[in-house]
Amino acid sequence: MILLGFIGPQELIMILIISLFLFILPIIALVDIIRSEFTGNNKIVWVLIVIFFNIIGSILYFLMGRNQKVKN
């Protein structure tokens, strides 16, 4: 069975899974940023990075930004 031209059911499922991952990753990053304490204006900077550069900003936050949190 052919759906949407040459896209089959397996491809459609993969597209949906990848799209869901790309939609949820920035939301998880934003929630983590808002719940955490940072020094100075780092919180605002990270929120702006994740909002304007969704996927790349989220990946950068998880690689570099989590180390900038204030330890309790």
HTML snippet that shows the backbone in 3Dmol.js (N, CA, C, O; Angstrom):
<script src="https://3Dmol.org/build/3Dmol-min.js"></script>
<div id="view" style="width:600px;height:400px;position:relative"></div>
<script>
const pdb = `
ATOM      1  N   MET A   1       0.837  -1.172   0.000  1.00  0.00           N
ATOM      2  CA  MET A   1       0.000   0.000   0.000  1.00  0.00           C
ATOM      3  C   MET A   1       0.887   1.242   0.000  1.00  0.00           C
ATOM      4  O   MET A   1       1.819   1.342   0.797  1.00  0.00           O
ATOM      5  N   ILE A   2       0.607   2.154  -0.864  1.00  0.00           N
ATOM      6  CA  ILE A   2       1.413   3.357  -0.983  1.00  0.00           C
ATOM      7  C   ILE A   2       0.639   4.530  -0.385  1.00  0.00           C
ATOM      8  O   ILE A   2      -0.485   4.827  -0.792  1.00  0.00           O
ATOM      9  N   LEU A   3       1.269   5.194   0.595  1.00  0.00           N
ATOM     10  CA  LEU A   3       0.680   6.370   1.220  1.00  0.00           C
ATOM     11  C   LEU A   3       1.494   7.602   0.838  1.00  0.00           C
ATOM     12  O   LEU A   3       2.724   7.567   0.880  1.00  0.00           O
ATOM     13  N   LEU A   4       0.835   8.669   0.473  1.00  0.00           N
ATOM     14  CA  LEU A   4       1.498   9.933   0.176  1.00  0.00           C
ATOM     15  C   LEU A   4       2.599   9.768  -0.871  1.00  0.00           C
ATOM     16  O   LEU A   4       3.738  10.174  -0.638  1.00  0.00           O
ATOM     17  N   GLY A   5       2.279   9.190  -1.991  1.00  0.00           N
ATOM     18  CA  GLY A   5       3.279   9.001  -3.042  1.00  0.00           C
ATOM     19  C   GLY A   5       4.070   7.742  -2.796  1.00  0.00           C
ATOM     20  O   GLY A   5       3.512   6.645  -2.819  1.00  0.00           O
ATOM     21  N   PHE A   6       5.379   7.881  -2.558  1.00  0.00           N
ATOM     22  CA  PHE A   6       6.239   6.726  -2.346  1.00  0.00           C
ATOM     23  C   PHE A   6       6.546   6.461  -0.882  1.00  0.00           C
ATOM     24  O   PHE A   6       7.423   5.654  -0.574  1.00  0.00           O
ATOM     25  N   ILE A   7       5.849   7.117   0.015  1.00  0.00           N
ATOM     26  CA  ILE A   7       6.082   6.909   1.442  1.00  0.00           C
ATOM     27  C   ILE A   7       5.204   5.765   1.924  1.00  0.00           C
ATOM     28  O   ILE A   7       3.978   5.816   1.830  1.00  0.00           O
ATOM     29  N   GLY A   8       5.855   4.739   2.439  1.00  0.00           N
ATOM     30  CA  GLY A   8       5.137   3.589   2.971  1.00  0.00           C
ATOM     31  C   GLY A   8       4.905   3.741   4.456  1.00  0.00           C
ATOM     32  O   GLY A   8       5.296   4.749   5.045  1.00  0.00           O
ATOM     33  N   PRO A   9       4.273   2.753   5.072  1.00  0.00           N
ATOM     34  CA  PRO A   9       3.967   2.842   6.506  1.00  0.00           C
ATOM     35  C   PRO A   9       5.222   2.912   7.379  1.00  0.00           C
ATOM     36  O   PRO A   9       5.237   3.630   8.379  1.00  0.00           O
ATOM     37  N   GLN A  10       6.275   2.171   7.011  1.00  0.00           N
ATOM     38  CA  GLN A  10       7.496   2.197   7.815  1.00  0.00           C
ATOM     39  C   GLN A  10       8.149   3.578   7.773  1.00  0.00           C
ATOM     40  O   GLN A  10       8.609   4.085   8.796  1.00  0.00           O
ATOM     41  N   GLU A  11       8.186   4.172   6.603  1.00  0.00           N
ATOM     42  CA  GLU A  11       8.780   5.500   6.482  1.00  0.00           C
ATOM     43  C   GLU A  11       7.956   6.544   7.228  1.00  0.00           C
ATOM     44  O   GLU A  11       8.511   7.449   7.851  1.00  0.00           O
ATOM     45  N   LEU A  12       6.645   6.419   7.164  1.00  0.00           N
ATOM     46  CA  LEU A  12       5.766   7.351   7.852  1.00  0.00           C
ATOM     47  C   LEU A  12       5.950   7.270   9.362  1.00  0.00           C
ATOM     48  O   LEU A  12       5.948   8.296  10.042  1.00  0.00           O
ATOM     49  N   ILE A  13       6.109   6.066   9.891  1.00  0.00           N
ATOM     50  CA  ILE A  13       6.346   5.884  11.321  1.00  0.00           C
ATOM     51  C   ILE A  13       7.678   6.493  11.719  1.00  0.00           C
ATOM     52  O   ILE A  13       7.770   7.142  12.761  1.00  0.00           O
ATOM     53  N   MET A  14       8.717   6.296  10.908  1.00  0.00           N
ATOM     54  CA  MET A  14      10.028   6.883  11.205  1.00  0.00           C
ATOM     55  C   MET A  14       9.973   8.404  11.179  1.00  0.00           C
ATOM     56  O   MET A  14      10.577   9.057  12.030  1.00  0.00           O
ATOM     57  N   ILE A  15       9.263   8.974  10.220  1.00  0.00           N
ATOM     58  CA  ILE A  15       9.128  10.428  10.132  1.00  0.00           C
ATOM     59  C   ILE A  15       8.398  10.957  11.363  1.00  0.00           C
ATOM     60  O   ILE A  15       8.788  11.989  11.908  1.00  0.00           O
ATOM     61  N   LEU A  16       7.357  10.276  11.807  1.00  0.00           N
ATOM     62  CA  LEU A  16       6.625  10.707  12.997  1.00  0.00           C
ATOM     63  C   LEU A  16       7.477  10.622  14.260  1.00  0.00           C
ATOM     64  O   LEU A  16       7.415  11.516  15.104  1.00  0.00           O
ATOM     65  N   ILE A  17       8.270   9.563  14.401  1.00  0.00           N
ATOM     66  CA  ILE A  17       9.124   9.406  15.584  1.00  0.00           C
ATOM     67  C   ILE A  17      10.196  10.486  15.616  1.00  0.00           C
ATOM     68  O   ILE A  17      10.445  11.083  16.664  1.00  0.00           O
ATOM     69  N   ILE A  18      10.832  10.739  14.478  1.00  0.00           N
ATOM     70  CA  ILE A  18      11.870  11.770  14.416  1.00  0.00           C
ATOM     71  C   ILE A  18      11.271  13.149  14.667  1.00  0.00           C
ATOM     72  O   ILE A  18      11.862  13.960  15.380  1.00  0.00           O
ATOM     73  N   SER A  19      10.110  13.421  14.091  1.00  0.00           N
ATOM     74  CA  SER A  19       9.455  14.712  14.307  1.00  0.00           C
ATOM     75  C   SER A  19       9.078  14.906  15.767  1.00  0.00           C
ATOM     76  O   SER A  19       9.233  16.003  16.305  1.00  0.00           O
ATOM     77  N   LEU A  20       8.590  13.865  16.409  1.00  0.00           N
ATOM     78  CA  LEU A  20       8.236  13.946  17.823  1.00  0.00           C
ATOM     79  C   LEU A  20       9.473  14.216  18.669  1.00  0.00           C
ATOM     80  O   LEU A  20       9.423  15.028  19.593  1.00  0.00           O
ATOM     81  N   PHE A  21      10.587  13.542  18.367  1.00  0.00           N
ATOM     82  CA  PHE A  21      11.842  13.760  19.092  1.00  0.00           C
ATOM     83  C   PHE A  21      12.320  15.191  18.917  1.00  0.00           C
ATOM     84  O   PHE A  21      12.752  15.816  19.885  1.00  0.00           O
ATOM     85  N   LEU A  22      12.253  15.722  17.706  1.00  0.00           N
ATOM     86  CA  LEU A  22      12.714  17.084  17.435  1.00  0.00           C
ATOM     87  C   LEU A  22      11.796  18.129  18.060  1.00  0.00           C
ATOM     88  O   LEU A  22      12.225  19.260  18.291  1.00  0.00           O
ATOM     89  N   PHE A  23      10.561  17.782  18.332  1.00  0.00           N
ATOM     90  CA  PHE A  23       9.620  18.694  18.980  1.00  0.00           C
ATOM     91  C   PHE A  23       9.783  18.676  20.496  1.00  0.00           C
ATOM     92  O   PHE A  23       9.658  19.716  21.142  1.00  0.00           O
ATOM     93  N   ILE A  24      10.060  17.510  21.067  1.00  0.00           N
ATOM     94  CA  ILE A  24      10.116  17.363  22.519  1.00  0.00           C
ATOM     95  C   ILE A  24      11.465  17.800  23.097  1.00  0.00           C
ATOM     96  O   ILE A  24      11.506  18.287  24.226  1.00  0.00           O
ATOM     97  N   LEU A  25      12.570  17.640  22.359  1.00  0.00           N
ATOM     98  CA  LEU A  25      13.891  17.974  22.879  1.00  0.00           C
ATOM     99  C   LEU A  25      14.007  19.425  23.344  1.00  0.00           C
ATOM    100  O   LEU A  25      14.508  19.652  24.445  1.00  0.00           O
ATOM    101  N   PRO A  26      13.571  20.421  22.567  1.00  0.00           N
ATOM    102  CA  PRO A  26      13.643  21.807  23.074  1.00  0.00           C
ATOM    103  C   PRO A  26      12.740  22.062  24.282  1.00  0.00           C
ATOM    104  O   PRO A  26      13.076  22.873  25.145  1.00  0.00           O
ATOM    105  N   ILE A  27      11.609  21.384  24.348  1.00  0.00           N
ATOM    106  CA  ILE A  27      10.711  21.558  25.495  1.00  0.00           C
ATOM    107  C   ILE A  27      11.367  21.023  26.763  1.00  0.00           C
ATOM    108  O   ILE A  27      11.284  21.656  27.816  1.00  0.00           O
ATOM    109  N   ILE A  28      12.015  19.869  26.674  1.00  0.00           N
ATOM    110  CA  ILE A  28      12.714  19.311  27.834  1.00  0.00           C
ATOM    111  C   ILE A  28      13.845  20.235  28.259  1.00  0.00           C
ATOM    112  O   ILE A  28      14.056  20.445  29.454  1.00  0.00           O
ATOM    113  N   ALA A  29      14.574  20.789  27.300  1.00  0.00           N
ATOM    114  CA  ALA A  29      15.666  21.701  27.624  1.00  0.00           C
ATOM    115  C   ALA A  29      15.132  22.956  28.306  1.00  0.00           C
ATOM    116  O   ALA A  29      15.708  23.410  29.295  1.00  0.00           O
ATOM    117  N   LEU A  30      14.044  23.521  27.797  1.00  0.00           N
ATOM    118  CA  LEU A  30      13.482  24.733  28.403  1.00  0.00           C
ATOM    119  C   LEU A  30      12.983  24.483  29.817  1.00  0.00           C
ATOM    120  O   LEU A  30      13.187  25.316  30.700  1.00  0.00           O
ATOM    121  N   VAL A  31      12.339  23.361  30.041  1.00  0.00           N
ATOM    122  CA  VAL A  31      11.849  23.033  31.389  1.00  0.00           C
ATOM    123  C   VAL A  31      13.027  22.889  32.348  1.00  0.00           C
ATOM    124  O   VAL A  31      12.964  23.364  33.482  1.00  0.00           O
ATOM    125  N   ASP A  32      14.102  22.237  31.900  1.00  0.00           N
ATOM    126  CA  ASP A  32      15.277  22.064  32.748  1.00  0.00           C
ATOM    127  C   ASP A  32      15.943  23.405  33.046  1.00  0.00           C
ATOM    128  O   ASP A  32      16.403  23.631  34.165  1.00  0.00           O
ATOM    129  N   ILE A  33      15.997  24.289  32.061  1.00  0.00           N
ATOM    130  CA  ILE A  33      16.598  25.611  32.270  1.00  0.00           C
ATOM    131  C   ILE A  33      15.769  26.417  33.269  1.00  0.00           C
ATOM    132  O   ILE A  33      16.325  27.044  34.171  1.00  0.00           O
ATOM    133  N   ILE A  34      14.460  26.405  33.115  1.00  0.00           N
ATOM    134  CA  ILE A  34      13.597  27.215  33.979  1.00  0.00           C
ATOM    135  C   ILE A  34      13.621  26.715  35.420  1.00  0.00           C
ATOM    136  O   ILE A  34      13.545  27.520  36.349  1.00  0.00           O
ATOM    137  N   ARG A  35      13.722  25.428  35.621  1.00  0.00           N
ATOM    138  CA  ARG A  35      13.731  24.868  36.975  1.00  0.00           C
ATOM    139  C   ARG A  35      15.077  25.000  37.676  1.00  0.00           C
ATOM    140  O   ARG A  35      15.153  24.808  38.890  1.00  0.00           O
ATOM    141  N   SER A  36      16.136  25.321  36.946  1.00  0.00           N
ATOM    142  CA  SER A  36      17.481  25.358  37.518  1.00  0.00           C
ATOM    143  C   SER A  36      17.909  26.784  37.843  1.00  0.00           C
ATOM    144  O   SER A  36      17.342  27.753  37.338  1.00  0.00           O
ATOM    145  N   GLU A  37      18.913  26.888  38.690  1.00  0.00           N
ATOM    146  CA  GLU A  37      19.506  28.173  39.053  1.00  0.00           C
ATOM    147  C   GLU A  37      20.839  28.319  38.327  1.00  0.00           C
ATOM    148  O   GLU A  37      21.634  27.381  38.256  1.00  0.00           O
ATOM    149  N   PHE A  38      21.065  29.518  37.790  1.00  0.00           N
ATOM    150  CA  PHE A  38      22.308  29.834  37.097  1.00  0.00           C
ATOM    151  C   PHE A  38      22.871  31.113  37.692  1.00  0.00           C
ATOM    152  O   PHE A  38      22.157  31.873  38.348  1.00  0.00           O
ATOM    153  N   THR A  39      24.158  31.345  37.458  1.00  0.00           N
ATOM    154  CA  THR A  39      24.762  32.593  37.905  1.00  0.00           C
ATOM    155  C   THR A  39      24.587  33.656  36.826  1.00  0.00           C
ATOM    156  O   THR A  39      24.644  33.357  35.633  1.00  0.00           O
ATOM    157  N   GLY A  40      24.375  34.886  37.252  1.00  0.00           N
ATOM    158  CA  GLY A  40      24.266  36.002  36.317  1.00  0.00           C
ATOM    159  C   GLY A  40      23.091  35.867  35.373  1.00  0.00           C
ATOM    160  O   GLY A  40      21.992  35.484  35.772  1.00  0.00           O
ATOM    161  N   ASN A  41      23.341  36.186  34.115  1.00  0.00           N
ATOM    162  CA  ASN A  41      22.299  36.137  33.085  1.00  0.00           C
ATOM    163  C   ASN A  41      22.335  34.857  32.269  1.00  0.00           C
ATOM    164  O   ASN A  41      21.769  34.807  31.177  1.00  0.00           O
ATOM    165  N   ASN A  42      22.983  33.832  32.774  1.00  0.00           N
ATOM    166  CA  ASN A  42      23.110  32.586  32.005  1.00  0.00           C
ATOM    167  C   ASN A  42      21.758  31.953  31.696  1.00  0.00           C
ATOM    168  O   ASN A  42      21.583  31.365  30.629  1.00  0.00           O
ATOM    169  N   LYS A  43      20.805  32.065  32.609  1.00  0.00           N
ATOM    170  CA  LYS A  43      19.494  31.466  32.380  1.00  0.00           C
ATOM    171  C   LYS A  43      18.807  32.118  31.174  1.00  0.00           C
ATOM    172  O   LYS A  43      18.254  31.426  30.318  1.00  0.00           O
ATOM    173  N   ILE A  44      18.847  33.434  31.116  1.00  0.00           N
ATOM    174  CA  ILE A  44      18.216  34.145  30.000  1.00  0.00           C
ATOM    175  C   ILE A  44      18.918  33.803  28.690  1.00  0.00           C
ATOM    176  O   ILE A  44      18.269  33.605  27.663  1.00  0.00           O
ATOM    177  N   VAL A  45      20.230  33.737  28.732  1.00  0.00           N
ATOM    178  CA  VAL A  45      21.003  33.416  27.524  1.00  0.00           C
ATOM    179  C   VAL A  45      20.638  32.024  27.014  1.00  0.00           C
ATOM    180  O   VAL A  45      20.422  31.845  25.815  1.00  0.00           O
ATOM    181  N   TRP A  46      20.567  31.036  27.905  1.00  0.00           N
ATOM    182  CA  TRP A  46      20.244  29.681  27.476  1.00  0.00           C
ATOM    183  C   TRP A  46      18.806  29.571  26.969  1.00  0.00           C
ATOM    184  O   TRP A  46      18.544  28.844  26.011  1.00  0.00           O
ATOM    185  N   VAL A  47      17.887  30.277  27.594  1.00  0.00           N
ATOM    186  CA  VAL A  47      16.502  30.257  27.102  1.00  0.00           C
ATOM    187  C   VAL A  47      16.445  30.820  25.690  1.00  0.00           C
ATOM    188  O   VAL A  47      15.781  30.248  24.825  1.00  0.00           O
ATOM    189  N   LEU A  48      17.130  31.930  25.446  1.00  0.00           N
ATOM    190  CA  LEU A  48      17.131  32.526  24.105  1.00  0.00           C
ATOM    191  C   LEU A  48      17.804  31.621  23.073  1.00  0.00           C
ATOM    192  O   LEU A  48      17.341  31.519  21.937  1.00  0.00           O
ATOM    193  N   ILE A  49      18.888  30.970  23.466  1.00  0.00           N
ATOM    194  CA  ILE A  49      19.573  30.053  22.542  1.00  0.00           C
ATOM    195  C   ILE A  49      18.655  28.903  22.162  1.00  0.00           C
ATOM    196  O   ILE A  49      18.563  28.549  20.987  1.00  0.00           O
ATOM    197  N   VAL A  50      17.973  28.316  23.142  1.00  0.00           N
ATOM    198  CA  VAL A  50      17.096  27.174  22.850  1.00  0.00           C
ATOM    199  C   VAL A  50      15.886  27.615  22.040  1.00  0.00           C
ATOM    200  O   VAL A  50      15.424  26.864  21.181  1.00  0.00           O
ATOM    201  N   ILE A  51      15.360  28.809  22.285  1.00  0.00           N
ATOM    202  CA  ILE A  51      14.194  29.274  21.530  1.00  0.00           C
ATOM    203  C   ILE A  51      14.554  29.571  20.078  1.00  0.00           C
ATOM    204  O   ILE A  51      13.833  29.172  19.164  1.00  0.00           O
ATOM    205  N   PHE A  52      15.673  30.275  19.863  1.00  0.00           N
ATOM    206  CA  PHE A  52      16.018  30.684  18.502  1.00  0.00           C
ATOM    207  C   PHE A  52      16.720  29.593  17.686  1.00  0.00           C
ATOM    208  O   PHE A  52      16.581  29.559  16.463  1.00  0.00           O
ATOM    209  N   PHE A  53      17.463  28.715  18.334  1.00  0.00           N
ATOM    210  CA  PHE A  53      18.155  27.623  17.648  1.00  0.00           C
ATOM    211  C   PHE A  53      17.680  26.305  18.263  1.00  0.00           C
ATOM    212  O   PHE A  53      18.406  25.676  19.034  1.00  0.00           O
ATOM    213  N   ASN A  54      16.467  25.893  17.920  1.00  0.00           N
ATOM    214  CA  ASN A  54      15.781  24.789  18.608  1.00  0.00           C
ATOM    215  C   ASN A  54      16.652  23.564  18.847  1.00  0.00           C
ATOM    216  O   ASN A  54      17.032  23.292  19.986  1.00  0.00           O
ATOM    217  N   ILE A  55      16.967  22.842  17.819  1.00  0.00           N
ATOM    218  CA  ILE A  55      17.659  21.560  17.974  1.00  0.00           C
ATOM    219  C   ILE A  55      19.109  21.767  18.369  1.00  0.00           C
ATOM    220  O   ILE A  55      19.586  21.151  19.322  1.00  0.00           O
ATOM    221  N   ILE A  56      19.817  22.628  17.646  1.00  0.00           N
ATOM    222  CA  ILE A  56      21.228  22.867  17.951  1.00  0.00           C
ATOM    223  C   ILE A  56      21.370  23.491  19.336  1.00  0.00           C
ATOM    224  O   ILE A  56      22.270  23.123  20.091  1.00  0.00           O
ATOM    225  N   GLY A  57      20.492  24.431  19.674  1.00  0.00           N
ATOM    226  CA  GLY A  57      20.533  25.054  20.993  1.00  0.00           C
ATOM    227  C   GLY A  57      20.271  24.063  22.116  1.00  0.00           C
ATOM    228  O   GLY A  57      20.903  24.128  23.170  1.00  0.00           O
ATOM    229  N   SER A  58      19.335  23.144  21.889  1.00  0.00           N
ATOM    230  CA  SER A  58      19.041  22.124  22.908  1.00  0.00           C
ATOM    231  C   SER A  58      20.228  21.195  23.106  1.00  0.00           C
ATOM    232  O   SER A  58      20.581  20.857  24.236  1.00  0.00           O
ATOM    233  N   ILE A  59      20.834  20.791  22.017  1.00  0.00           N
ATOM    234  CA  ILE A  59      22.000  19.905  22.110  1.00  0.00           C
ATOM    235  C   ILE A  59      23.151  20.627  22.798  1.00  0.00           C
ATOM    236  O   ILE A  59      23.830  20.045  23.643  1.00  0.00           O
ATOM    237  N   LEU A  60      23.376  21.892  22.442  1.00  0.00           N
ATOM    238  CA  LEU A  60      24.428  22.668  23.100  1.00  0.00           C
ATOM    239  C   LEU A  60      24.160  22.815  24.593  1.00  0.00           C
ATOM    240  O   LEU A  60      25.081  22.734  25.405  1.00  0.00           O
ATOM    241  N   TYR A  61      22.891  23.034  24.954  1.00  0.00           N
ATOM    242  CA  TYR A  61      22.573  23.156  26.376  1.00  0.00           C
ATOM    243  C   TYR A  61      22.886  21.863  27.120  1.00  0.00           C
ATOM    244  O   TYR A  61      23.482  21.897  28.196  1.00  0.00           O
ATOM    245  N   PHE A  62      22.492  20.726  26.557  1.00  0.00           N
ATOM    246  CA  PHE A  62      22.731  19.462  27.248  1.00  0.00           C
ATOM    247  C   PHE A  62      24.216  19.110  27.290  1.00  0.00           C
ATOM    248  O   PHE A  62      24.652  18.401  28.197  1.00  0.00           O
ATOM    249  N   LEU A  63      24.995  19.593  26.329  1.00  0.00           N
ATOM    250  CA  LEU A  63      26.430  19.313  26.340  1.00  0.00           C
ATOM    251  C   LEU A  63      27.205  20.292  27.216  1.00  0.00           C
ATOM    252  O   LEU A  63      28.109  19.879  27.943  1.00  0.00           O
ATOM    253  N   MET A  64      26.870  21.586  27.161  1.00  0.00           N
ATOM    254  CA  MET A  64      27.663  22.600  27.855  1.00  0.00           C
ATOM    255  C   MET A  64      26.918  23.311  28.976  1.00  0.00           C
ATOM    256  O   MET A  64      27.520  23.616  30.005  1.00  0.00           O
ATOM    257  N   GLY A  65      25.648  23.580  28.811  1.00  0.00           N
ATOM    258  CA  GLY A  65      24.915  24.408  29.747  1.00  0.00           C
ATOM    259  C   GLY A  65      24.623  23.760  31.078  1.00  0.00           C
ATOM    260  O   GLY A  65      24.518  24.455  32.088  1.00  0.00           O
ATOM    261  N   ARG A  66      24.491  22.461  31.110  1.00  0.00           N
ATOM    262  CA  ARG A  66      24.184  21.795  32.366  1.00  0.00           C
ATOM    263  C   ARG A  66      25.334  21.917  33.366  1.00  0.00           C
ATOM    264  O   ARG A  66      25.121  21.824  34.575  1.00  0.00           O
ATOM    265  N   ASN A  67      26.558  22.128  32.858  1.00  0.00           N
ATOM    266  CA  ASN A  67      27.708  22.304  33.748  1.00  0.00           C
ATOM    267  C   ASN A  67      27.713  23.682  34.392  1.00  0.00           C
ATOM    268  O   ASN A  67      28.444  23.891  35.360  1.00  0.00           O
ATOM    269  N   GLN A  68      26.935  24.620  33.898  1.00  0.00           N
ATOM    270  CA  GLN A  68      26.898  25.986  34.414  1.00  0.00           C
ATOM    271  C   GLN A  68      25.868  26.183  35.514  1.00  0.00           C
ATOM    272  O   GLN A  68      25.740  27.290  36.038  1.00  0.00           O
ATOM    273  N   LYS A  69      25.143  25.157  35.874  1.00  0.00           N
ATOM    274  CA  LYS A  69      24.140  25.269  36.933  1.00  0.00           C
ATOM    275  C   LYS A  69      24.819  25.509  38.274  1.00  0.00           C
ATOM    276  O   LYS A  69      25.953  25.086  38.501  1.00  0.00           O
ATOM    277  N   VAL A  70      24.093  26.205  39.169  1.00  0.00           N
ATOM    278  CA  VAL A  70      24.579  26.425  40.514  1.00  0.00           C
ATOM    279  C   VAL A  70      24.334  25.147  41.310  1.00  0.00           C
ATOM    280  O   VAL A  70      23.214  24.638  41.359  1.00  0.00           O
ATOM    281  N   LYS A  71      25.372  24.649  41.918  1.00  0.00           N
ATOM    282  CA  LYS A  71      25.254  23.417  42.721  1.00  0.00           C
ATOM    283  C   LYS A  71      24.731  23.771  44.105  1.00  0.00           C
ATOM    284  O   LYS A  71      25.229  24.695  44.749  1.00  0.00           O
ATOM    285  N   ASN A  72      23.729  23.035  44.557  1.00  0.00           N
ATOM    286  CA  ASN A  72      23.152  23.288  45.898  1.00  0.00           C
ATOM    287  C   ASN A  72      23.841  22.447  46.934  1.00  0.00           C
ATOM    288  O   ASN A  72      23.498  22.519  48.114  1.00  0.00           O
TER     289      ASN A  72
END
`;
const viewer = $3Dmol.createViewer("view");
viewer.addModel(pdb, "pdb");
viewer.setStyle({}, {cartoon: {color: "spectrum"}});
viewer.zoomTo();
viewer.render();
</script>
